[in-house]
Amino acid sequence: MFLLIFLFALPFSLCIRLRAGLQSNSLNVMDYGAVGDGQTDDSPAFLKAWGDLCGASEGTATLNIPKEKTFLLKPLTFSGPCNSSNINFQIEGKLVAPNMGSWSGDKSMWISFDHVEGLVVNGGGSIDGQGSAWWNACGNEALHFNQCHGLHLSDLSHLDSPKNHISLKSCNNVHIVNLHVTAPKESPNTDGIDISESADIHIDDSVMATGDDCIGINNGSSYINIKGITCGPGHGISVGSLGGNGAYNTVENVYVFNCTFKGTQNGARIKTSQGGSGYARNITFEKIIVEDCENPIIIDQQYDASVESNKESAVEISEVTYKDVHGSSADEKAIHLQCCESVGCTSITLDQINITSSDAGKQTYSVCNNVQGTATATNPNVPCLKEGTSTAEPPIGFPF
């Protein structure tokens, strides 16, 4: 009430300037010349709006991308650091990528956020990479975040990326929730979320149908918590691949909980190449449902074995737990633990596993080479592991 009386007592022109100042941190891309017809290049308008958004100095700075509009964007980067530590990129409408012939310069990324802290990307809209033309050529990442600490990404649909739908690099303290990622089963390299060199990542309650990994956890990543993901089609949730071309790679402290794999090529997977070095350790897949999945449980320490490499070295795989995994396998080989003779896999635990064949007339079996660990209440039997003792312990819960 006091504010209203104060405004009415002021000259009209001053009221207008005060009102503009009070609302200066809430921007609309349409006010910067965006058209939103899906045909006009709206990239310049978005970059102009970003300049003001990133330059806002107080409170939460919000850029609204309105619903019922389609914005054609050519490759662009939203760069920080920004003045505000709370930047909200609110996508209520639809962002679409240009056709292949309209791309120029760097073709590795479409939309990139770089060095933006406290970034929130949400709004209920969609991001359409229109990637089908790229799938037989060299794809590019649709939505890329580099050094965006404190990122919150939620409530969006991601469609048909030319390559990875979402990639995180060198990001810490990230929360991702309620995403829908969709691409055809045959589309190559269309990972849902790719993570590298990042820590303290939480991905929850999302649906992903892709032509590659629903979630890929790559080198330099740690403290990754994944919960409530429905994956299919796709290649499962994968750690790796690691150690390619003789590289030293590491991943540790990964917890995947309460996830479902439907008709996927893989379920819970760890893949490393011989000739590399480093480690993949302290990794847990718990309370997993597999439905008609080709490789429900798979550790492959000889991934890409066709490539000539040093057979005496490999990424060390240890402290891996598969607990409470149930469902059906499209292949009779339901558990595949393939480790190197020179290094092997250690401290591998299977507990309360029951995977039957999708074909009622067949029996599942396991393959297990150069693995040390225990198997408790596990079907199919894993003969190279020692028999463990069932503890009937409650779920581990998020340890990180």
ABEGO torsion letter per residue (X at the ends): XAAAAAAAABBAAAAAAAAAAAAAABBBAAAAGBAGAGABBAAAAAAAAAAAAAABABEBBBBBBBBGBBBBBBBBBBBOBBABABBBBBBABBBBBBBAAABBEBAABABBBBGBBGBBBBGGBBBBAGAAAAAABBBBBABBBBGBBGBBBBGBBBBGBABBABBBBGBBGBBBBGBBBBBBAABBGBBABBBBGBBGBBBBGBBBBBABBABBBBBGBBGBBBBGBBBOBEAEBBBOBBGBGGBBBBBBGBBBBGBBBBGBABBBBBBBBBGBBEBBBGBBBBGBBBBGBABABBBBAABGAABBBBAABBBBBBGBBBBGBBEBBABABABBBBBBAAAEBBGBBBBGBBBBBABAABBBBBBBBGBBEBBBGBOBBBAABBBBBBAGBBBAEBAX
